[in-house]
Amino acid sequence: MSWREVERLCFLYYKSKGYKPELTKQGADGGIDLIYYHPQDGKTAVQIKHYIRSQKEISVSLIRELDGSKRNYGCVFSEFITTSTFTNPAVAQAPRGMNLRDIHWFNREIIPWMKKETQKRKLA
């Protein structure tokens, strides 16, 4: 799966959950790949890193980048999704209001959802 496919998959996942997702422009996205809106939760900025093959972990600098970038989009909350894991310092530095979603979350939430949606389409 490519990084674009992972971003699109996350977009479709949030859409299916009743959120109103919006992909940011490719390239100079300011560290934000996706924004989603929820009437009760407000606006959330999402950074997505597809590092499954490289075994690269998410560092503190990427957490700080997301925290700063969310303000550029007027978001109250932020979420970091990765197909890898987070370093311990990154977890410690994540501010309140930032959800960290690692490969375990991805495999537990996104992959089963994708399989279920694929099966629905095959039956339709």
BELWO-V802399 format. One record per run of one state. SS is the DSSP state (H for helix, E for strand, - for the rest). FROM is the first residue (numbers start at 0). TO is the last residue. If there is no record, write none. Layout:
# BELWO-V802399
SS;FROM;TO
SS;FROM;TO
This chain:
# BELWO-V802399
-;0;1
H;2;15
-;16;18
E;19;22
-;23;32
E;33;37
-;38;40
E;41;48
-;49;56
E;57;57
-;58;58
H;59;71
-;72;75
E;76;81
-;82;84
E;85;85
-;86;86
H;87;92
-;93;96
E;97;100
-;101;101
H;102;122
-;123;123
